Amino acid sequence: MKRTGLSLAVCLLFASVTFAQQNPADAPASKEDVEKFMAVSQRRELALSMMASVQKQMHQIAADQLKKNPNLGPDWVEHIDSMLGEMWKKFPIDEMLEVQVPVFQKHFTHGDIDALIAFYSSPAGRKYLAELPAMSSESMQAMSPIIQKMMAKATERIQEEVAQAQKSAAPDSTKKPQEN
């Protein structure tokens, strides 16, 4: 009986030590972990680069609209550029990055973030970050005709649905009004 009691005590002692030793890599990512990752992976700079790419595309769309509709006026493109420039100045990048922190914390552990930081700090990770803005811009240009085609189809479909709904909702003029 003493042996069984001693064995049980030893097992409980080892079990409590095992529970107390959680692997720090498996701990949830801290706010500081995520902020460090965001800095190393240049999330703010990438957001600024994406905004510049979108602004460039919007400039091209405005120029295309001017070609299709010359009565918009010669200063149309500059007007759109100015309007968008004001919008981009007020774009809340820091606020957008801040709200992403809990999302990263939910999906990544401390160890995951350490591994991501190690990658983005490596030569391959730094090259990826350096090439990403150009790759994103080129990808957006390559995808633009596909997206425009799909948007045109969606717009056409919506217009058809609106016309059909209006047709269904309109009173039937072939019916005679009922007299009481």
mmCIF file of the C-alpha atoms, coordinates in Angstrom:
data_MODEL
# 
_entry.id   MODEL 
# 
loop_
_atom_site.group_PDB 
_atom_site.id 
_atom_site.type_symbol 
_atom_site.label_atom_id 
_atom_site.label_alt_id 
_atom_site.label_comp_id 
_atom_site.label_asym_id 
_atom_site.label_entity_id 
_atom_site.label_seq_id 
_atom_site.pdbx_PDB_ins_code 
_atom_site.Cartn_x 
_atom_site.Cartn_y 
_atom_site.Cartn_z 
_atom_site.occupancy 
_atom_site.B_iso_or_equiv 
_atom_site.pdbx_formal_charge 
_atom_site.auth_seq_id 
_atom_site.auth_comp_id 
_atom_site.auth_asym_id 
_atom_site.auth_atom_id 
_atom_site.pdbx_PDB_model_num 
ATOM 1   C CA . MET A 1 1   ? 0.000   0.000  0.000   1.00 0.00 ? 1   MET A CA 1 
ATOM 2   C CA . LYS A 1 2   ? 2.870   2.356  0.828   1.00 0.00 ? 2   LYS A CA 1 
ATOM 3   C CA . ARG A 1 3   ? 4.353   1.566  -2.570  1.00 0.00 ? 3   ARG A CA 1 
ATOM 4   C CA . THR A 1 4   ? 1.107   2.393  -4.344  1.00 0.00 ? 4   THR A CA 1 
ATOM 5   C CA . GLY A 1 5   ? 0.762   5.647  -2.430  1.00 0.00 ? 5   GLY A CA 1 
ATOM 6   C CA . LEU A 1 6   ? 4.357   6.590  -3.186  1.00 0.00 ? 6   LEU A CA 1 
ATOM 7   C CA . SER A 1 7   ? 3.908   5.737  -6.876  1.00 0.00 ? 7   SER A CA 1 
ATOM 8   C CA . LEU A 1 8   ? 0.756   7.818  -7.021  1.00 0.00 ? 8   LEU A CA 1 
ATOM 9   C CA . ALA A 1 9   ? 2.506   10.772 -5.368  1.00 0.00 ? 9   ALA A CA 1 
ATOM 10  C CA . VAL A 1 10  ? 5.419   10.570 -7.821  1.00 0.00 ? 10  VAL A CA 1 
ATOM 11  C CA . CYS A 1 11  ? 3.000   10.420 -10.790 1.00 0.00 ? 11  CYS A CA 1 
ATOM 12  C CA . LEU A 1 12  ? 1.070   13.455 -9.518  1.00 0.00 ? 12  LEU A CA 1 
ATOM 13  C CA . LEU A 1 13  ? 4.314   15.350 -8.996  1.00 0.00 ? 13  LEU A CA 1 
ATOM 14  C CA . PHE A 1 14  ? 5.482   14.694 -12.581 1.00 0.00 ? 14  PHE A CA 1 
ATOM 15  C CA . ALA A 1 15  ? 2.022   15.477 -13.958 1.00 0.00 ? 15  ALA A CA 1 
ATOM 16  C CA . SER A 1 16  ? 1.926   18.836 -12.193 1.00 0.00 ? 16  SER A CA 1 
ATOM 17  C CA . VAL A 1 17  ? 5.405   19.703 -13.464 1.00 0.00 ? 17  VAL A CA 1 
ATOM 18  C CA . THR A 1 18  ? 4.375   18.754 -17.014 1.00 0.00 ? 18  THR A CA 1 
ATOM 19  C CA . PHE A 1 19  ? 1.264   20.960 -16.856 1.00 0.00 ? 19  PHE A CA 1 
ATOM 20  C CA . ALA A 1 20  ? 3.254   23.867 -15.479 1.00 0.00 ? 20  ALA A CA 1 
ATOM 21  C CA . GLN A 1 21  ? 5.756   23.739 -18.347 1.00 0.00 ? 21  GLN A CA 1 
ATOM 22  C CA . GLN A 1 22  ? 3.773   25.043 -21.318 1.00 0.00 ? 22  GLN A CA 1 
ATOM 23  C CA . ASN A 1 23  ? 5.918   25.556 -24.369 1.00 0.00 ? 23  ASN A CA 1 
ATOM 24  C CA . PRO A 1 24  ? 6.319   29.353 -24.790 1.00 0.00 ? 24  PRO A CA 1 
ATOM 25  C CA . ALA A 1 25  ? 6.155   28.937 -28.581 1.00 0.00 ? 25  ALA A CA 1 
ATOM 26  C CA . ASP A 1 26  ? 2.601   27.595 -28.199 1.00 0.00 ? 26  ASP A CA 1 
ATOM 27  C CA . ALA A 1 27  ? 1.475   30.603 -26.173 1.00 0.00 ? 27  ALA A CA 1 
ATOM 28  C CA . PRO A 1 28  ? -0.785  33.058 -27.951 1.00 0.00 ? 28  PRO A CA 1 
ATOM 29  C CA . ALA A 1 29  ? 0.982   35.827 -29.834 1.00 0.00 ? 29  ALA A CA 1 
ATOM 30  C CA . SER A 1 30  ? 1.203   39.021 -27.846 1.00 0.00 ? 30  SER A CA 1 
ATOM 31  C CA . LYS A 1 31  ? 0.374   42.475 -29.160 1.00 0.00 ? 31  LYS A CA 1 
ATOM 32  C CA . GLU A 1 32  ? 4.110   43.199 -29.149 1.00 0.00 ? 32  GLU A CA 1 
ATOM 33  C CA . ASP A 1 33  ? 4.781   40.026 -31.198 1.00 0.00 ? 33  ASP A CA 1 
ATOM 34  C CA . VAL A 1 34  ? 2.296   41.091 -33.838 1.00 0.00 ? 34  VAL A CA 1 
ATOM 35  C CA . GLU A 1 35  ? 3.525   44.690 -33.940 1.00 0.00 ? 35  GLU A CA 1 
ATOM 36  C CA . LYS A 1 36  ? 7.100   43.442 -34.386 1.00 0.00 ? 36  LYS A CA 1 
ATOM 37  C CA . PHE A 1 37  ? 5.956   41.161 -37.215 1.00 0.00 ? 37  PHE A CA 1 
ATOM 38  C CA . MET A 1 38  ? 4.101   44.033 -38.872 1.00 0.00 ? 38  MET A CA 1 
ATOM 39  C CA . ALA A 1 39  ? 7.209   46.197 -38.694 1.00 0.00 ? 39  ALA A CA 1 
ATOM 40  C CA . VAL A 1 40  ? 9.530   43.475 -40.052 1.00 0.00 ? 40  VAL A CA 1 
ATOM 41  C CA . SER A 1 41  ? 7.066   42.524 -42.812 1.00 0.00 ? 41  SER A CA 1 
ATOM 42  C CA . GLN A 1 42  ? 6.624   46.207 -43.716 1.00 0.00 ? 42  GLN A CA 1 
ATOM 43  C CA . ARG A 1 43  ? 2.811   46.080 -43.560 1.00 0.00 ? 43  ARG A CA 1 
ATOM 44  C CA . ARG A 1 44  ? 2.516   49.876 -43.381 1.00 0.00 ? 44  ARG A CA 1 
ATOM 45  C CA . GLU A 1 45  ? 4.809   50.412 -46.364 1.00 0.00 ? 45  GLU A CA 1 
ATOM 46  C CA . LEU A 1 46  ? 2.961   47.744 -48.357 1.00 0.00 ? 46  LEU A CA 1 
ATOM 47  C CA . ALA A 1 47  ? -0.366  49.435 -47.608 1.00 0.00 ? 47  ALA A CA 1 
ATOM 48  C CA . LEU A 1 48  ? 1.050   52.746 -48.847 1.00 0.00 ? 48  LEU A CA 1 
ATOM 49  C CA . SER A 1 49  ? 2.359   51.045 -51.972 1.00 0.00 ? 49  SER A CA 1 
ATOM 50  C CA . MET A 1 50  ? -1.017  49.422 -52.648 1.00 0.00 ? 50  MET A CA 1 
ATOM 51  C CA . MET A 1 51  ? -2.723  52.785 -52.219 1.00 0.00 ? 51  MET A CA 1 
ATOM 52  C CA . ALA A 1 52  ? -0.353  54.323 -54.758 1.00 0.00 ? 52  ALA A CA 1 
ATOM 53  C CA . SER A 1 53  ? -1.106  51.501 -57.178 1.00 0.00 ? 53  SER A CA 1 
ATOM 54  C CA . VAL A 1 54  ? -4.858  51.956 -56.754 1.00 0.00 ? 54  VAL A CA 1 
ATOM 55  C CA . GLN A 1 55  ? -4.467  55.712 -57.198 1.00 0.00 ? 55  GLN A CA 1 
ATOM 56  C CA . LYS A 1 56  ? -2.570  55.084 -60.441 1.00 0.00 ? 56  LYS A CA 1 
ATOM 57  C CA . GLN A 1 57  ? -5.357  52.802 -61.670 1.00 0.00 ? 57  GLN A CA 1 
ATOM 58  C CA . MET A 1 58  ? -7.996  55.373 -60.754 1.00 0.00 ? 58  MET A CA 1 
ATOM 59  C CA . HIS A 1 59  ? -6.034  57.970 -62.738 1.00 0.00 ? 59  HIS A CA 1 
ATOM 60  C CA . GLN A 1 60  ? -6.122  55.655 -65.756 1.00 0.00 ? 60  GLN A CA 1 
ATOM 61  C CA . ILE A 1 61  ? -9.860  55.038 -65.332 1.00 0.00 ? 61  ILE A CA 1 
ATOM 62  C CA . ALA A 1 62  ? -10.475 58.804 -65.207 1.00 0.00 ? 62  ALA A CA 1 
ATOM 63  C CA . ALA A 1 63  ? -8.360  59.276 -68.351 1.00 0.00 ? 63  ALA A CA 1 
ATOM 64  C CA . ASP A 1 64  ? -10.289 56.505 -70.118 1.00 0.00 ? 64  ASP A CA 1 
ATOM 65  C CA . GLN A 1 65  ? -13.598 58.103 -69.104 1.00 0.00 ? 65  GLN A CA 1 
ATOM 66  C CA . LEU A 1 66  ? -12.420 61.418 -70.521 1.00 0.00 ? 66  LEU A CA 1 
ATOM 67  C CA . LYS A 1 67  ? -11.628 59.732 -73.851 1.00 0.00 ? 67  LYS A CA 1 
ATOM 68  C CA . LYS A 1 68  ? -15.105 58.165 -73.949 1.00 0.00 ? 68  LYS A CA 1 
ATOM 69  C CA . ASN A 1 69  ? -16.845 61.333 -72.827 1.00 0.00 ? 69  ASN A CA 1 
ATOM 70  C CA . PRO A 1 70  ? -14.859 64.448 -73.873 1.00 0.00 ? 70  PRO A CA 1 
ATOM 71  C CA . ASN A 1 71  ? -17.538 66.824 -72.551 1.00 0.00 ? 71  ASN A CA 1 
ATOM 72  C CA . LEU A 1 72  ? -16.341 66.029 -69.017 1.00 0.00 ? 72  LEU A CA 1 
ATOM 73  C CA . GLY A 1 73  ? -13.879 68.849 -69.590 1.00 0.00 ? 73  GLY A CA 1 
ATOM 74  C CA . PRO A 1 74  ? -10.132 69.110 -70.005 1.00 0.00 ? 74  PRO A CA 1 
ATOM 75  C CA . ASP A 1 75  ? -9.488  69.288 -66.264 1.00 0.00 ? 75  ASP A CA 1 
ATOM 76  C CA . TRP A 1 76  ? -11.474 66.130 -65.476 1.00 0.00 ? 76  TRP A CA 1 
ATOM 77  C CA . VAL A 1 77  ? -8.442  63.899 -64.831 1.00 0.00 ? 77  VAL A CA 1 
ATOM 78  C CA . GLU A 1 78  ? -6.749  66.522 -62.663 1.00 0.00 ? 78  GLU A CA 1 
ATOM 79  C CA . HIS A 1 79  ? -9.987  66.985 -60.717 1.00 0.00 ? 79  HIS A CA 1 
ATOM 80  C CA . ILE A 1 80  ? -10.230 63.244 -60.027 1.00 0.00 ? 80  ILE A CA 1 
ATOM 81  C CA . ASP A 1 81  ? -6.523  63.056 -59.119 1.00 0.00 ? 81  ASP A CA 1 
ATOM 82  C CA . SER A 1 82  ? -6.955  65.949 -56.682 1.00 0.00 ? 82  SER A CA 1 
ATOM 83  C CA . MET A 1 83  ? -10.072 64.426 -55.129 1.00 0.00 ? 83  MET A CA 1 
ATOM 84  C CA . LEU A 1 84  ? -8.392  61.041 -54.682 1.00 0.00 ? 84  LEU A CA 1 
ATOM 85  C CA . GLY A 1 85  ? -5.233  62.684 -53.343 1.00 0.00 ? 85  GLY A CA 1 
ATOM 86  C CA . GLU A 1 86  ? -7.274  64.301 -50.581 1.00 0.00 ? 86  GLU A CA 1 
ATOM 87  C CA . MET A 1 87  ? -8.947  60.975 -49.795 1.00 0.00 ? 87  MET A CA 1 
ATOM 88  C CA . TRP A 1 88  ? -5.615  59.128 -49.606 1.00 0.00 ? 88  TRP A CA 1 
ATOM 89  C CA . LYS A 1 89  ? -4.153  61.747 -47.257 1.00 0.00 ? 89  LYS A CA 1 
ATOM 90  C CA . LYS A 1 90  ? -6.917  60.947 -44.773 1.00 0.00 ? 90  LYS A CA 1 
ATOM 91  C CA . PHE A 1 91  ? -6.694  57.177 -45.217 1.00 0.00 ? 91  PHE A CA 1 
ATOM 92  C CA . PRO A 1 92  ? -6.481  55.609 -41.725 1.00 0.00 ? 92  PRO A CA 1 
ATOM 93  C CA . ILE A 1 93  ? -3.594  53.177 -42.301 1.00 0.00 ? 93  ILE A CA 1 
ATOM 94  C CA . ASP A 1 94  ? -2.463  53.085 -38.673 1.00 0.00 ? 94  ASP A CA 1 
ATOM 95  C CA . GLU A 1 95  ? -6.018  52.469 -37.516 1.00 0.00 ? 95  GLU A CA 1 
ATOM 96  C CA . MET A 1 96  ? -6.416  49.672 -40.066 1.00 0.00 ? 96  MET A CA 1 
ATOM 97  C CA . LEU A 1 97  ? -3.182  48.030 -38.923 1.00 0.00 ? 97  LEU A CA 1 
ATOM 98  C CA . GLU A 1 98  ? -4.199  48.338 -35.273 1.00 0.00 ? 98  GLU A CA 1 
ATOM 99  C CA . VAL A 1 99  ? -7.493  46.488 -35.790 1.00 0.00 ? 99  VAL A CA 1 
ATOM 100 C CA . GLN A 1 100 ? -5.591  43.641 -37.448 1.00 0.00 ? 100 GLN A CA 1 
ATOM 101 C CA . VAL A 1 101 ? -3.544  42.904 -34.304 1.00 0.00 ? 101 VAL A CA 1 
ATOM 102 C CA . PRO A 1 102 ? -6.271  40.836 -32.561 1.00 0.00 ? 102 PRO A CA 1 
ATOM 103 C CA . VAL A 1 103 ? -6.877  38.925 -35.799 1.00 0.00 ? 103 VAL A CA 1 
ATOM 104 C CA . PHE A 1 104 ? -3.208  37.928 -35.955 1.00 0.00 ? 104 PHE A CA 1 
ATOM 105 C CA . GLN A 1 105 ? -3.293  37.046 -32.256 1.00 0.00 ? 105 GLN A CA 1 
ATOM 106 C CA . LYS A 1 106 ? -6.276  34.783 -32.870 1.00 0.00 ? 106 LYS A CA 1 
ATOM 107 C CA . HIS A 1 107 ? -4.620  32.885 -35.720 1.00 0.00 ? 107 HIS A CA 1 
ATOM 108 C CA . PHE A 1 108 ? -0.941  32.776 -34.736 1.00 0.00 ? 108 PHE A CA 1 
ATOM 109 C CA . THR A 1 109 ? 1.027   31.650 -31.714 1.00 0.00 ? 109 THR A CA 1 
ATOM 110 C CA . HIS A 1 110 ? 4.167   33.273 -30.374 1.00 0.00 ? 110 HIS A CA 1 
ATOM 111 C CA . GLY A 1 111 ? 6.174   30.577 -32.183 1.00 0.00 ? 111 GLY A CA 1 
ATOM 112 C CA . ASP A 1 112 ? 4.359   31.201 -35.467 1.00 0.00 ? 112 ASP A CA 1 
ATOM 113 C CA . ILE A 1 113 ? 5.129   34.916 -35.274 1.00 0.00 ? 113 ILE A CA 1 
ATOM 114 C CA . ASP A 1 114 ? 8.779   34.189 -34.454 1.00 0.00 ? 114 ASP A CA 1 
ATOM 115 C CA . ALA A 1 115 ? 8.991   31.953 -37.539 1.00 0.00 ? 115 ALA A CA 1 
ATOM 116 C CA . LEU A 1 116 ? 7.360   34.616 -39.733 1.00 0.00 ? 116 LEU A CA 1 
ATOM 117 C CA . ILE A 1 117 ? 9.746   37.253 -38.405 1.00 0.00 ? 117 ILE A CA 1 
ATOM 118 C CA . ALA A 1 118 ? 12.669  34.932 -39.129 1.00 0.00 ? 118 ALA A CA 1 
ATOM 119 C CA . PHE A 1 119 ? 11.444  34.444 -42.704 1.00 0.00 ? 119 PHE A CA 1 
ATOM 120 C CA . TYR A 1 120 ? 10.864  38.139 -43.402 1.00 0.00 ? 120 TYR A CA 1 
ATOM 121 C CA . SER A 1 121 ? 14.277  38.894 -41.904 1.00 0.00 ? 121 SER A CA 1 
ATOM 122 C CA . SER A 1 122 ? 15.983  36.346 -44.182 1.00 0.00 ? 122 SER A CA 1 
ATOM 123 C CA . PRO A 1 123 ? 17.385  37.246 -47.628 1.00 0.00 ? 123 PRO A CA 1 
ATOM 124 C CA . ALA A 1 124 ? 14.460  35.467 -49.348 1.00 0.00 ? 124 ALA A CA 1 
ATOM 125 C CA . GLY A 1 125 ? 11.936  37.268 -47.141 1.00 0.00 ? 125 GLY A CA 1 
ATOM 126 C CA . ARG A 1 126 ? 13.564  40.657 -47.742 1.00 0.00 ? 126 ARG A CA 1 
ATOM 127 C CA . LYS A 1 127 ? 13.598  39.984 -51.497 1.00 0.00 ? 127 LYS A CA 1 
ATOM 128 C CA . TYR A 1 128 ? 9.917   39.018 -51.356 1.00 0.00 ? 128 TYR A CA 1 
ATOM 129 C CA . LEU A 1 129 ? 9.106   42.281 -49.576 1.00 0.00 ? 129 LEU A CA 1 
ATOM 130 C CA . ALA A 1 130 ? 11.198  44.288 -52.034 1.00 0.00 ? 130 ALA A CA 1 
ATOM 131 C CA . GLU A 1 131 ? 9.501   42.703 -55.057 1.00 0.00 ? 131 GLU A CA 1 
ATOM 132 C CA . LEU A 1 132 ? 5.966   42.624 -53.662 1.00 0.00 ? 132 LEU A CA 1 
ATOM 133 C CA . PRO A 1 133 ? 4.899   46.162 -54.665 1.00 0.00 ? 133 PRO A CA 1 
ATOM 134 C CA . ALA A 1 134 ? 5.954   45.643 -58.296 1.00 0.00 ? 134 ALA A CA 1 
ATOM 135 C CA . MET A 1 135 ? 4.433   42.155 -58.360 1.00 0.00 ? 135 MET A CA 1 
ATOM 136 C CA . SER A 1 136 ? 1.172   43.473 -56.897 1.00 0.00 ? 136 SER A CA 1 
ATOM 137 C CA . SER A 1 137 ? 1.005   46.313 -59.411 1.00 0.00 ? 137 SER A CA 1 
ATOM 138 C CA . GLU A 1 138 ? 1.754   44.003 -62.335 1.00 0.00 ? 138 GLU A CA 1 
ATOM 139 C CA . SER A 1 139 ? -0.793  41.488 -61.046 1.00 0.00 ? 139 SER A CA 1 
ATOM 140 C CA . MET A 1 140 ? -3.455  44.185 -60.740 1.00 0.00 ? 140 MET A CA 1 
ATOM 141 C CA . GLN A 1 141 ? -2.762  45.311 -64.306 1.00 0.00 ? 141 GLN A CA 1 
ATOM 142 C CA . ALA A 1 142 ? -2.922  41.724 -65.548 1.00 0.00 ? 142 ALA A CA 1 
ATOM 143 C CA . MET A 1 143 ? -6.183  41.050 -63.677 1.00 0.00 ? 143 MET A CA 1 
ATOM 144 C CA . SER A 1 144 ? -7.829  44.351 -64.588 1.00 0.00 ? 144 SER A CA 1 
ATOM 145 C CA . PRO A 1 145 ? -9.319  43.214 -67.937 1.00 0.00 ? 145 PRO A CA 1 
ATOM 146 C CA . ILE A 1 146 ? -10.715 40.074 -66.298 1.00 0.00 ? 146 ILE A CA 1 
ATOM 147 C CA . ILE A 1 147 ? -12.234 42.081 -63.451 1.00 0.00 ? 147 ILE A CA 1 
ATOM 148 C CA . GLN A 1 148 ? -13.648 44.691 -65.844 1.00 0.00 ? 148 GLN A CA 1 
ATOM 149 C CA . LYS A 1 149 ? -15.228 41.953 -67.959 1.00 0.00 ? 149 LYS A CA 1 
ATOM 150 C CA . MET A 1 150 ? -16.821 40.353 -64.895 1.00 0.00 ? 150 MET A CA 1 
ATOM 151 C CA . MET A 1 151 ? -18.019 43.733 -63.605 1.00 0.00 ? 151 MET A CA 1 
ATOM 152 C CA . ALA A 1 152 ? -19.567 44.534 -66.992 1.00 0.00 ? 152 ALA A CA 1 
ATOM 153 C CA . LYS A 1 153 ? -21.414 41.196 -66.933 1.00 0.00 ? 153 LYS A CA 1 
ATOM 154 C CA . ALA A 1 154 ? -22.553 41.792 -63.364 1.00 0.00 ? 154 ALA A CA 1 
ATOM 155 C CA . THR A 1 155 ? -23.741 45.314 -64.219 1.00 0.00 ? 155 THR A CA 1 
ATOM 156 C CA . GLU A 1 156 ? -25.618 44.006 -67.264 1.00 0.00 ? 156 GLU A CA 1 
ATOM 157 C CA . ARG A 1 157 ? -27.217 41.253 -65.193 1.00 0.00 ? 157 ARG A CA 1 
ATOM 158 C CA . ILE A 1 158 ? -28.289 43.710 -62.493 1.00 0.00 ? 158 ILE A CA 1 
ATOM 159 C CA . GLN A 1 159 ? -29.783 46.028 -65.119 1.00 0.00 ? 159 GLN A CA 1 
ATOM 160 C CA . GLU A 1 160 ? -31.709 43.083 -66.575 1.00 0.00 ? 160 GLU A CA 1 
ATOM 161 C CA . GLU A 1 161 ? -32.978 42.131 -63.117 1.00 0.00 ? 161 GLU A CA 1 
ATOM 162 C CA . VAL A 1 162 ? -34.049 45.728 -62.411 1.00 0.00 ? 162 VAL A CA 1 
ATOM 163 C CA . ALA A 1 163 ? -35.858 45.918 -65.753 1.00 0.00 ? 163 ALA A CA 1 
ATOM 164 C CA . GLN A 1 164 ? -37.598 42.609 -65.058 1.00 0.00 ? 164 GLN A CA 1 
ATOM 165 C CA . ALA A 1 165 ? -38.599 43.705 -61.553 1.00 0.00 ? 165 ALA A CA 1 
ATOM 166 C CA . GLN A 1 166 ? -39.947 47.001 -62.868 1.00 0.00 ? 166 GLN A CA 1 
ATOM 167 C CA . LYS A 1 167 ? -41.856 45.165 -65.571 1.00 0.00 ? 167 LYS A CA 1 
ATOM 168 C CA . SER A 1 168 ? -43.367 42.783 -63.002 1.00 0.00 ? 168 SER A CA 1 
ATOM 169 C CA . ALA A 1 169 ? -44.291 45.619 -60.635 1.00 0.00 ? 169 ALA A CA 1 
ATOM 170 C CA . ALA A 1 170 ? -45.871 47.832 -63.312 1.00 0.00 ? 170 ALA A CA 1 
ATOM 171 C CA . PRO A 1 171 ? -49.658 47.723 -63.526 1.00 0.00 ? 171 PRO A CA 1 
ATOM 172 C CA . ASP A 1 172 ? -50.926 45.759 -66.506 1.00 0.00 ? 172 ASP A CA 1 
ATOM 173 C CA . SER A 1 173 ? -52.395 48.307 -68.909 1.00 0.00 ? 173 SER A CA 1 
ATOM 174 C CA . THR A 1 174 ? -54.224 45.600 -70.926 1.00 0.00 ? 174 THR A CA 1 
ATOM 175 C CA . LYS A 1 175 ? -56.587 44.842 -68.035 1.00 0.00 ? 175 LYS A CA 1 
ATOM 176 C CA . LYS A 1 176 ? -59.754 46.879 -67.735 1.00 0.00 ? 176 LYS A CA 1 
ATOM 177 C CA . PRO A 1 177 ? -60.298 48.543 -64.391 1.00 0.00 ? 177 PRO A CA 1 
ATOM 178 C CA . GLN A 1 178 ? -63.000 46.855 -62.353 1.00 0.00 ? 178 GLN A CA 1 
ATOM 179 C CA . GLU A 1 179 ? -66.111 48.826 -61.736 1.00 0.00 ? 179 GLU A CA 1 
ATOM 180 C CA . ASN A 1 180 ? -67.982 48.642 -58.462 1.00 0.00 ? 180 ASN A CA 1 
# 
